[in-house]
Amino acid sequence: MQRLLLFTCLFISIAAKAQKVSINNVYKIYIKNTGPISEGNQIKGYYAFYQTDKVDKKTNEYAIQILDQNTNLVKETKFTDSKEIELLDAEFNESSLCFFFLNKDKKEFNYRIYDLDGNLKYTYIKPYDSGDFYLFEHYRRTMGSGEDGPLNNLIAIPNKGFITLLPARSGGSNYYEFGFYSSEKNSEWVYKPEVEERQVFSFFLFATDSVAYLELSKKKSVFGGQPKNSIMALNFITKKQLYEINDDEFDPSYKVSALAMNKKEDGSGNIEMIANYFDKDANTNKDFAKGIAFYTMSPNGKMLTKVYNAWQGDFSKYLNVSDKGKVEDLGFLSIQNTVKTPDGKLYAIAEGYKRNASATGIALSVLSRSNAGVTKIVITDLVLLEFDRNLKIKSAKVYEKNHRTGLAGALADYASQHALANMLRLGGSFDYEFTTANKDNSTFAFCYTNYEKNDDYKGLVFNSIKYRDGKLSSDKIALNTKATSLRILPAKSGFVAIIEYFKKEKRIDFRLEKLG
């Protein structure tokens, strides 16, 4: 989820290349607590949550601000609350803003929904017990989400409400809770599944205006055993489970493990799914996929069409890839986003990741006689995949970038190829940032960051892979900075937003930088 800053006092200077806004005397802010207000693919404005003052030993003053797309202040709302509250996530659903808080004083999760005038519409409170909170904190540590890092717990449903997936514990089993919090009326639904397994992981795939699709991975034992994967559909309007389909039941020929879903753009209501596909007797926690498949499924989960792209025979025409799906020098590919153009072609941006030996982990394991993790996961290059109207691979272009560590520790040793991709994505470890597009996708850009080091420049660089008039091009902006933290976000057409927080100077700079 992407984020962008709003300010109390604005000073705007407009130059040929950039629009810049600064604020001084910032008491405390985390850049993750800011974000864009968008409608479809169009940026309409921005929001921010930050601390404005310290009232006493236990209480702080906070502010929520709303700006338009040109950074003009629309509304500011201030309130006082415990110094122990933490904003975990925030999202806009085209009509309302939801701020998802953790309040350690009261031992509760708190959802506050505001309209665009800054008025509080609804507050939903979810108490937690020590077991649930332990799992939640473990989840945050596992994903590597620090104070300035993403957490990606909150999913916006346009004009309907907001969804969260939270870890939970009951009777010795670790599972999940699905929550829907309406922005239309004071209504909530928390779904707690009945599970026989000891360990259940859940990942959000996609949602329509009434149905959420989840990928589940269930294990009889917390520390071992073959996982049983499935796809579940929950109708959060009627508050009912629609179906759950196991990975070996969905496709008669293969097991599948979902990567992404989207609604088919023909008005049929059908769903398109991209998935890894495996041999029928494969252990998806250990074995390797045979390739990537595209499925069309009905609203009730029935498979309608299928297209397979095998690593050998299809992808190998364009990439040096093994039959296990490992690309030479890149490792495995994680699809970050897809765009379908008006002529029916589909473009997917994928990012590579691979296991490398960790010298630090090996040394710690030997010295401490514990499992500190002897491997690390390295984030590698980007690959632009082009599929034709029939969803068969047509081309693959590699965009080289600096390779860096994305995950280390025991999980890097044992997690499966698919689980690693999910953890890296949820923890914000990939360099892919966001995708921008016009209304019909005839023009779009996949955006990412890279650290460059050469004779002329050393520092962070923002890159975009642009598609326009059937042609590809690339752009980049140097982001050399002395800021404590920095974030890049989408902005109005032709621009990108850059936030720099200077903690020592208590200053934040925000600028709209022109692309191309």
BABASE-614252 format. One line per field, with one value per residue (C-alpha): residue number from 1; residue in three letters; chain; x, y, z. Coordinates in steps of 0.001 Angstrom, whole numbers, always signed. Each point is the difference from the previous one (the first is absolute). Example, Ala and Ser with C-alpha at 12.3 -4.5 7.8 and 13.67 -1.06 7.14 Angstrom:
<pts>
nr: c(1:2)
rest: c(ALA:SER)
kette: c(A:A)
x: c(+12300:+1370)
y: c(-4500:+3440)
z: c(+7800:-660)
</pts>
This chain:
<pts>
nr: c(1:2:3:4:5:6:7:8:9:10:11:12:13:14:15:16:17:18:19:20:21:22:23:24:25:26:27:28:29:30:31:32:33:34:35:36:37:38:39:40:41:42:43:44:45:46:47:48:49:50:51:52:53:54:55:56:57:58:59:60:61:62:63:64:65:66:67:68:69:70:71:72:73:74:75:76:77:78:79:80:81:82:83:84:85:86:87:88:89:90:91:92:93:94:95:96:97:98:99:100:101:102:103:104:105:106:107:108:109:110:111:112:113:114:115:116:117:118:119:120:121:122:123:124:125:126:127:128:129:130:131:132:133:134:135:136:137:138:139:140:141:142:143:144:145:146:147:148:149:150:151:152:153:154:155:156:157:158:159:160:161:162:163:164:165:166:167:168:169:170:171:172:173:174:175:176:177:178:179:180:181:182:183:184:185:186:187:188:189:190:191:192:193:194:195:196:197:198:199:200:201:202:203:204:205:206:207:208:209:210:211:212:213:214:215:216:217:218:219:220:221:222:223:224:225:226:227:228:229:230:231:232:233:234:235:236:237:238:239:240:241:242:243:244:245:246:247:248:249:250:251:252:253:254:255:256:257:258:259:260:261:262:263:264:265:266:267:268:269:270:271:272:273:274:275:276:277:278:279:280:281:282:283:284:285:286:287:288:289:290:291:292:293:294:295:296:297:298:299:300:301:302:303:304:305:306:307:308:309:310:311:312:313:314:315:316:317:318:319:320:321:322:323:324:325:326:327:328:329:330:331:332:333:334:335:336:337:338:339:340:341:342:343:344:345:346:347:348:349:350:351:352:353:354:355:356:357:358:359:360:361:362:363:364:365:366:367:368:369:370:371:372:373:374:375:376:377:378:379:380:381:382:383:384:385:386:387:388:389:390:391:392:393:394:395:396:397:398:399:400:401:402:403:404:405:406:407:408:409:410:411:412:413:414:415:416:417:418:419:420:421:422:423:424:425:426:427:428:429:430:431:432:433:434:435:436:437:438:439:440:441:442:443:444:445:446:447:448:449:450:451:452:453:454:455:456:457:458:459:460:461:462:463:464:465:466:467:468:469:470:471:472:473:474:475:476:477:478:479:480:481:482:483:484:485:486:487:488:489:490:491:492:493:494:495:496:497:498:499:500:501:502:503:504:505:506:507:508:509:510:511:512:513:514:515:516)
rest: c(MET:GLN:ARG:LEU:LEU:LEU:PHE:THR:CYS:LEU:PHE:ILE:SER:ILE:ALA:ALA:LYS:ALA:GLN:LYS:VAL:SER:ILE:ASN:ASN:VAL:TYR:LYS:ILE:TYR:ILE:LYS:ASN:THR:GLY:PRO:ILE:SER:GLU:GLY:ASN:GLN:ILE:LYS:GLY:TYR:TYR:ALA:PHE:TYR:GLN:THR:ASP:LYS:VAL:ASP:LYS:LYS:THR:ASN:GLU:TYR:ALA:ILE:GLN:ILE:LEU:ASP:GLN:ASN:THR:ASN:LEU:VAL:LYS:GLU:THR:LYS:PHE:THR:ASP:SER:LYS:GLU:ILE:GLU:LEU:LEU:ASP:ALA:GLU:PHE:ASN:GLU:SER:SER:LEU:CYS:PHE:PHE:PHE:LEU:ASN:LYS:ASP:LYS:LYS:GLU:PHE:ASN:TYR:ARG:ILE:TYR:ASP:LEU:ASP:GLY:ASN:LEU:LYS:TYR:THR:TYR:ILE:LYS:PRO:TYR:ASP:SER:GLY:ASP:PHE:TYR:LEU:PHE:GLU:HIS:TYR:ARG:ARG:THR:MET:GLY:SER:GLY:GLU:ASP:GLY:PRO:LEU:ASN:ASN:LEU:ILE:ALA:ILE:PRO:ASN:LYS:GLY:PHE:ILE:THR:LEU:LEU:PRO:ALA:ARG:SER:GLY:GLY:SER:ASN:TYR:TYR:GLU:PHE:GLY:PHE:TYR:SER:SER:GLU:LYS:ASN:SER:GLU:TRP:VAL:TYR:LYS:PRO:GLU:VAL:GLU:GLU:ARG:GLN:VAL:PHE:SER:PHE:PHE:LEU:PHE:ALA:THR:ASP:SER:VAL:ALA:TYR:LEU:GLU:LEU:SER:LYS:LYS:LYS:SER:VAL:PHE:GLY:GLY:GLN:PRO:LYS:ASN:SER:ILE:MET:ALA:LEU:ASN:PHE:ILE:THR:LYS:LYS:GLN:LEU:TYR:GLU:ILE:ASN:ASP:ASP:GLU:PHE:ASP:PRO:SER:TYR:LYS:VAL:SER:ALA:LEU:ALA:MET:ASN:LYS:LYS:GLU:ASP:GLY:SER:GLY:ASN:ILE:GLU:MET:ILE:ALA:ASN:TYR:PHE:ASP:LYS:ASP:ALA:ASN:THR:ASN:LYS:ASP:PHE:ALA:LYS:GLY:ILE:ALA:PHE:TYR:THR:MET:SER:PRO:ASN:GLY:LYS:MET:LEU:THR:LYS:VAL:TYR:ASN:ALA:TRP:GLN:GLY:ASP:PHE:SER:LYS:TYR:LEU:ASN:VAL:SER:ASP:LYS:GLY:LYS:VAL:GLU:ASP:LEU:GLY:PHE:LEU:SER:ILE:GLN:ASN:THR:VAL:LYS:THR:PRO:ASP:GLY:LYS:LEU:TYR:ALA:ILE:ALA:GLU:GLY:TYR:LYS:ARG:ASN:ALA:SER:ALA:THR:GLY:ILE:ALA:LEU:SER:VAL:LEU:SER:ARG:SER:ASN:ALA:GLY:VAL:THR:LYS:ILE:VAL:ILE:THR:ASP:LEU:VAL:LEU:LEU:GLU:PHE:ASP:ARG:ASN:LEU:LYS:ILE:LYS:SER:ALA:LYS:VAL:TYR:GLU:LYS:ASN:HIS:ARG:THR:GLY:LEU:ALA:GLY:ALA:LEU:ALA:ASP:TYR:ALA:SER:GLN:HIS:ALA:LEU:ALA:ASN:MET:LEU:ARG:LEU:GLY:GLY:SER:PHE:ASP:TYR:GLU:PHE:THR:THR:ALA:ASN:LYS:ASP:ASN:SER:THR:PHE:ALA:PHE:CYS:TYR:THR:ASN:TYR:GLU:LYS:ASN:ASP:ASP:TYR:LYS:GLY:LEU:VAL:PHE:ASN:SER:ILE:LYS:TYR:ARG:ASP:GLY:LYS:LEU:SER:SER:ASP:LYS:ILE:ALA:LEU:ASN:THR:LYS:ALA:THR:SER:LEU:ARG:ILE:LEU:PRO:ALA:LYS:SER:GLY:PHE:VAL:ALA:ILE:ILE:GLU:TYR:PHE:LYS:LYS:GLU:LYS:ARG:ILE:ASP:PHE:ARG:LEU:GLU:LYS:LEU:GLY)
kette: c(A:A:A:A:A:A:A:A:A:A:A:A:A:A:A:A:A:A:A:A:A:A:A:A:A:A:A:A:A:A:A:A:A:A:A:A:A:A:A:A:A:A:A:A:A:A:A:A:A:A:A:A:A:A:A:A:A:A:A:A:A:A:A:A:A:A:A:A:A:A:A:A:A:A:A:A:A:A:A:A:A:A:A:A:A:A:A:A:A:A:A:A:A:A:A:A:A:A:A:A:A:A:A:A:A:A:A:A:A:A:A:A:A:A:A:A:A:A:A:A:A:A:A:A:A:A:A:A:A:A:A:A:A:A:A:A:A:A:A:A:A:A:A:A:A:A:A:A:A:A:A:A:A:A:A:A:A:A:A:A:A:A:A:A:A:A:A:A:A:A:A:A:A:A:A:A:A:A:A:A:A:A:A:A:A:A:A:A:A:A:A:A:A:A:A:A:A:A:A:A:A:A:A:A:A:A:A:A:A:A:A:A:A:A:A:A:A:A:A:A:A:A:A:A:A:A:A:A:A:A:A:A:A:A:A:A:A:A:A:A:A:A:A:A:A:A:A:A:A:A:A:A:A:A:A:A:A:A:A:A:A:A:A:A:A:A:A:A:A:A:A:A:A:A:A:A:A:A:A:A:A:A:A:A:A:A:A:A:A:A:A:A:A:A:A:A:A:A:A:A:A:A:A:A:A:A:A:A:A:A:A:A:A:A:A:A:A:A:A:A:A:A:A:A:A:A:A:A:A:A:A:A:A:A:A:A:A:A:A:A:A:A:A:A:A:A:A:A:A:A:A:A:A:A:A:A:A:A:A:A:A:A:A:A:A:A:A:A:A:A:A:A:A:A:A:A:A:A:A:A:A:A:A:A:A:A:A:A:A:A:A:A:A:A:A:A:A:A:A:A:A:A:A:A:A:A:A:A:A:A:A:A:A:A:A:A:A:A:A:A:A:A:A:A:A:A:A:A:A:A:A:A:A:A:A:A:A:A:A:A:A:A:A:A:A:A:A:A:A:A:A:A:A:A:A:A:A:A:A:A:A:A:A:A:A:A:A:A:A:A:A:A:A:A:A:A:A:A:A:A:A:A:A:A:A:A:A:A:A:A:A:A:A:A:A:A:A:A:A:A:A:A:A:A:A:A:A:A:A:A:A:A:A:A:A:A)
x: c(+0:+1326:+145:+243:+223:-2444:+929:-1382:+1923:+730:+2547:-98:+2580:-612:+2918:+278:+924:-1407:-2610:+1331:-1684:+1784:-1042:+2222:-285:-1336:-373:-171:-1019:+442:-91:-2037:-2885:-637:-1646:-1823:-3722:-867:-3048:+748:+3382:-341:+1672:-2495:+1986:+1913:-407:+2353:-5:+2709:+747:-231:+713:+592:-2769:+1292:+1834:-2811:-1706:+955:-1756:-423:-1151:-1670:+243:-1516:+1432:-1046:+2197:+1834:+840:-2540:-1286:-3632:-575:+1866:-1305:+1815:-571:+1742:+598:+2374:+3671:-188:-2204:+1684:-1374:+439:-1502:-2250:-1986:-2472:-2911:-1144:-2466:+1526:+3304:+696:+2771:+875:+1547:+1574:-661:+2231:-1439:-3481:+1153:-2097:+89:-1874:-1487:-951:-1808:-119:-1689:+1924:-1059:+1966:-3113:+119:-2723:+488:+2307:+424:+1827:+1461:+1517:+2907:+1318:+3648:+56:-1359:+2370:+3013:-802:-539:+3379:+1669:-1572:+1387:+3497:-121:-987:+2695:-2477:+1643:-1454:+610:-737:-3235:-2330:-2725:-2738:-2825:-1794:-2356:-3281:-1147:-2935:-796:+2475:+3292:+1389:+2697:+1543:+1431:+1758:-1868:+470:-2515:+332:+3616:-655:+1349:-2469:-1410:-2955:-1612:-1601:-2176:-757:-2637:+463:-3681:-1632:+969:+461:+2823:+546:+2795:+352:+1754:+477:-410:+3305:+1345:+3575:+2562:+1347:-1971:+1520:-2201:+845:-2324:-298:-2782:-3428:-3028:-2622:-1399:+2367:+3546:+2262:+2658:+2745:+324:+2856:-823:+2317:-753:+3195:+1447:+3540:-491:-2253:-1198:-2161:-3525:-676:-3398:-1853:-2838:-2682:-1803:-2998:+417:-3364:-2129:+2527:+361:+2751:-707:+2461:+3414:+1798:+3102:+3049:-366:-3721:+56:+1904:-447:+3526:+2122:+249:-94:+1281:-1544:+2183:-2564:-3639:-1957:-3545:-450:-649:-2847:-2885:-500:+879:+2555:+3387:+3434:+2714:+3754:+1524:+3006:-950:+1574:-112:-3065:+2034:+2330:+668:-431:+2075:+3062:-436:+285:-2698:-115:-932:-2611:-3666:-2860:-3477:-3427:-2461:-3680:-1255:-811:+3542:-486:+2980:-974:+3280:+3679:+3234:+3377:+3434:+2683:+3476:+1404:-1392:-1756:+2035:+3287:-409:+623:+1839:+2784:-2262:+148:-2906:-359:-689:+3396:+1299:+3780:+1499:-3514:-1453:-3764:-2494:-2701:-2695:-583:-2749:-1704:-1600:-2216:+148:-2939:+1309:-341:+3684:+1018:+3192:+1328:+2838:+1894:+2926:+2651:+1043:+2447:+1669:+3651:+2246:+66:+3496:-1396:-2709:+2444:+2348:-2831:-1328:+3444:+813:-3400:-759:-3460:-1894:+724:-578:+2804:-1530:-1360:-2467:+1448:-2223:+1297:-1178:-3360:-1525:-2748:-2108:-2259:-2879:-2088:-3801:-106:+2153:+3017:+3425:+1242:+3098:+2061:+2325:+2384:+634:+3186:+340:+2062:-393:-612:-1160:-3764:-351:+2350:-406:-1453:-3017:+2345:+1257:-3322:-2786:-1235:+520:-3614:-62:+3198:-1536:-3017:+2189:+2238:-3027:-1797:+3184:+656:+3325:-324:+1165:-3236:-1951:-3259:-1700:-1611:-2380:-2579:-3656:+197:+3584:+1236:+2740:+1518:+3237:+1500:+2068:+2841:+3075:+3627:+3259:+2627:+3730:+2267:+2585:-2652:-2588:-502:-3475:-3653:-1622:-3697:-700:-3073:-639:-2517:-2372:-1499:-1334:+1091:+3622:+2129:+2374:+1622:+580:+1923:+473:+3007:-1069:+3272:-984:+1138:-3522:-640:-2608:-1454:-3045:-1124:-3715:-2301:-1243:-2092:+668:+3586:+1388:+1306:-128:+3096:-3:+3161:-27:+2917:-310:+2816:-1269:-3644:-885:-1825:+401:-2540:+330:-1774:+2692:-817:+592:+1335)
y: c(+0:+3359:+3145:+3827:+2966:+2818:+3140:+2625:+2966:-10:+1874:-930:+978:-1124:-408:-1462:-3380:-266:+1233:+106:+212:+176:-38:+728:-742:-3512:-1649:-3607:-1784:-3362:+234:-3212:+1950:+1985:-921:+952:+502:-1563:-815:-2846:+861:+3745:+1756:+2389:+1064:-1138:-741:-146:-916:+1333:+1238:+3778:+365:-1751:+891:-1852:-3183:-2230:+2088:+1372:+2252:-1402:+1412:-1445:+2143:-168:+1767:+145:-1256:+3345:-177:+2670:-527:-1177:-1005:-509:-1987:-111:-2255:-1128:-3637:-2342:+227:-3771:+72:-1047:+422:-3398:+838:+2440:-225:+1984:-1794:+2787:+1397:-419:-216:-2766:+262:-3323:+487:-2207:+1219:-1863:+1858:-1369:-3239:+571:+584:+3112:+893:+3672:+891:+3631:+1756:+2371:+2995:-1505:-1002:-3243:-2310:-3294:-1545:-3783:-1541:-3512:-1135:-2459:-2528:-818:-2987:+1978:+2880:-2324:-1366:+3496:+1224:-3175:+680:+3542:-1177:-2771:+2455:+2424:+2877:+2744:+3320:+1505:-3181:-1224:-2410:-403:-1221:+2172:-585:+2648:-1047:+2908:+1852:-2986:-299:-1556:-3492:-1316:-3448:-462:-3021:-1666:-2891:-2425:-3384:-466:+890:+3016:+1274:+3332:+2367:+1773:+3349:+2287:+3530:+1941:+3636:+261:-837:-1030:-3685:-2502:-3714:-2072:-3496:-2598:-3303:-3387:-1789:-3458:+849:+1383:+2635:+2052:+2824:+2357:+2380:+2519:-406:+2271:+1457:+1088:+2342:-2918:-3003:-422:-2763:-1468:-2548:-2353:-2324:-2566:-2372:-2724:+877:+3432:-1161:-2585:-1913:+624:+3130:-153:+3084:+1357:+3031:+1380:+2514:+2020:+2246:+2838:+1551:-3103:-1093:-3522:-2280:-751:-2823:-1465:-1906:-2092:+385:-3562:+439:+3239:-1336:-3710:-106:+1896:+1466:+3783:+2762:+3394:+3047:+2692:+561:+2619:+484:-839:+3218:-1286:+603:-3736:+145:-2775:+51:-376:-1657:-352:-3003:-2261:-3512:-3196:-3724:-1595:-1861:+2934:+1410:+3722:+749:-1728:-752:+2425:+1281:-1112:+3493:+2751:-546:+2388:-1075:+1498:-974:+705:+1889:-3363:-1302:-2189:-59:+1157:+348:-766:+946:-1460:+1572:-2571:+1013:-2361:+500:+3328:+2260:-1640:+1576:+3408:-676:-2336:-1842:-3506:-2430:+1026:+3615:+1346:+2702:+186:+2758:+1144:-2933:-438:+2603:+1667:+1772:+3459:+1365:-455:+2336:-1001:+2430:+857:-2417:-2926:-474:-495:+1432:-1305:+1457:-2664:+251:-2618:-1487:-2785:-1720:+761:-1196:+2407:+302:+1886:-2613:-2872:+1686:+747:-3565:-1434:+2423:-111:-3653:+1095:+248:+3598:-815:-890:+1450:+3357:+991:+2415:+2307:+46:+1470:+938:-1787:+1417:-2871:+494:-2405:+14:+130:-3754:+428:-1794:+1451:+2200:+1746:+581:+2936:+176:+3329:-340:+1605:-257:-3335:+286:-2070:-85:-2589:-1876:-2437:-3459:+688:+530:-3581:-1821:+2014:-1189:+1882:+1214:+873:+2009:+2113:+759:+946:+2229:+1748:+520:+1259:+2551:-1614:+272:+3089:+247:+3041:+508:+109:+3039:-142:+2026:-1046:-2553:-1191:+1214:+1754:-1408:-87:-2586:+1881:-1212:+1187:-1041:+841:+1008:+315:+1240:+2689:+2702:-827:-1990:-222:-919:+327:-15:-1903:-389:-2432:+1812:-1334:+2517:-382:-3627:+872:-429:+2582:+657:+3009:+585:+2692:+165:+75:+784:+1370:+515:-616:-2422:-1772:+333:-1277:+160:+61:+464:+3512:+1780:-783:+598:+285:-2133:+984:-145:+419:+640:+65:+1710:-1130:+2140:+3172:-918:+691:-1785:+850:-1125:+594:-928:-936:+65:-3178:+27)
z: c(+0:-919:+2142:-367:+2443:+813:+1892:+2410:-1434:-3707:-2028:-3675:-2572:-3557:-2372:-3479:+1442:+3518:+2446:+3563:+3417:+3363:+3644:+2991:+3730:-598:+3409:-1202:-3181:-1684:-3772:-171:+1585:-3173:-3289:-3190:-467:-3338:-2070:-2356:-1509:+633:+2949:+1630:+3056:+3061:+3704:+2999:+3666:+2307:+3511:+459:+3723:+3320:+2455:+3076:+973:-1260:-2682:-3406:-2494:-3510:-3328:-3098:-3103:-3458:-3086:-3645:-2857:-151:+3732:+994:+3540:+48:+3619:+3278:+2972:+3357:+2994:+3178:+892:+1813:-922:-437:-3091:-3235:-3499:-1648:-3374:-1845:-3237:-2108:-1701:-2391:+2566:+3481:+1838:+2509:+2593:+1631:+3461:+2649:+3562:+2432:+3020:-627:-1691:-3089:-3732:-1035:-3392:-521:-3227:-1184:-2898:-2274:+2109:+2886:+1981:+1981:-1368:+1851:+2592:+275:+2958:+91:+3343:-152:+2500:+704:-2379:-2946:+695:+229:-3467:-1351:+1278:-1293:-3403:-11:+916:-2609:-2732:+1088:+343:+2026:+1057:-3436:-1921:-1560:+1758:-2652:+2344:-1308:-3318:-1406:-1660:-2232:+1577:+2259:+2863:+1051:+605:+2331:+444:+3499:+1542:+2871:+2418:+1495:+1691:-1006:-3654:-1850:-2588:-1233:+349:-2918:+792:-2141:+1245:-1934:-1021:-1112:+3335:+3518:-780:+404:-616:+1566:-1437:+2146:-1858:+1604:-589:+737:-959:+2455:-2401:-2547:-2029:-1997:-2847:-1605:-3786:-1272:+801:-1994:+1495:+2015:-42:+1353:-1319:+2301:-449:+2993:+935:+2714:+1855:+2544:+1862:+717:-824:-2737:-2334:-3529:-345:-1361:-2092:-963:-1363:+2123:-997:+2710:-714:+2492:-899:+656:+2676:-1368:-1275:-3661:-564:+707:-2758:+718:-2260:-1357:-768:-1970:-3029:-926:-1452:+2516:+3483:-1:+2234:-696:-726:-836:-958:-1924:-1220:-3691:-1914:-2195:+2405:+610:+3699:-535:+1725:-1606:+2079:-528:+1770:+253:-1091:+1343:-648:+1582:+2647:+774:+3446:-650:+3115:-1449:-3687:-2893:-2316:-3627:-1198:+188:-873:-742:+1117:-559:+2713:+579:+3081:+1643:-504:-3072:-2365:-3500:-1938:+573:-1761:+1007:-515:+867:+1107:-2606:-3496:+640:+2312:-1083:-3458:+1592:+3286:+1084:+2440:+1485:+128:+3689:-963:+1073:-2339:-394:+2219:+1072:+1947:+160:-1200:+2095:-2022:+1497:-2253:-3372:-2533:-2937:-2933:-2339:-2667:+2432:+832:+3617:+1492:+3316:+2032:+1958:+2401:+641:+3352:+879:+2945:+743:+2809:+2951:+1494:+3009:+572:-219:+2492:+2452:-260:+784:+2825:+1694:-834:-1133:-3259:-958:-3675:-2386:-3175:-1094:-2708:-2540:-2082:-3584:-3344:-1491:-2991:-2229:-1346:-3019:-705:-3192:-236:+657:+3143:-1441:+779:-2860:+1383:+3145:+634:+2977:+1754:+2014:+3418:+3163:+1814:+3742:+3003:+460:+2787:+2322:+2885:+525:-2229:-2941:+550:+133:-1633:-3382:-3250:+13:+3730:-370:-2774:+2207:+2984:-2102:-1491:+3324:+1636:-2749:-928:-3776:-1892:-2013:+1236:-1936:-3407:-1617:-2981:-1854:-69:-2837:+728:-3407:+1963:+3187:+1993:+2345:+2607:+2215:+1899:-331:+1744:-2566:+548:-2779:-712:-500:+2663:+3186:+1511:-453:-3426:-917:-3237:-2189:-2853:-2214:-2652:-2438:-3554:-22:+825:+3117:+1473:+3364:+2255:+3211:+2647:+2338:+3664:+1729:+3401:+3575:+1294:+2879:-2115:-3456:-1855:-3632:-885:-2981:-776:-2607:-3659:-1048:+3543:+2833:+3676:+2197:+3801:+2018:+3816:+1768:+3612:+1444:-1681:+841:-3596:-2785:-3677:-2553:-3710:-3200:-2486:-3712:-2012:-3550)
</pts>
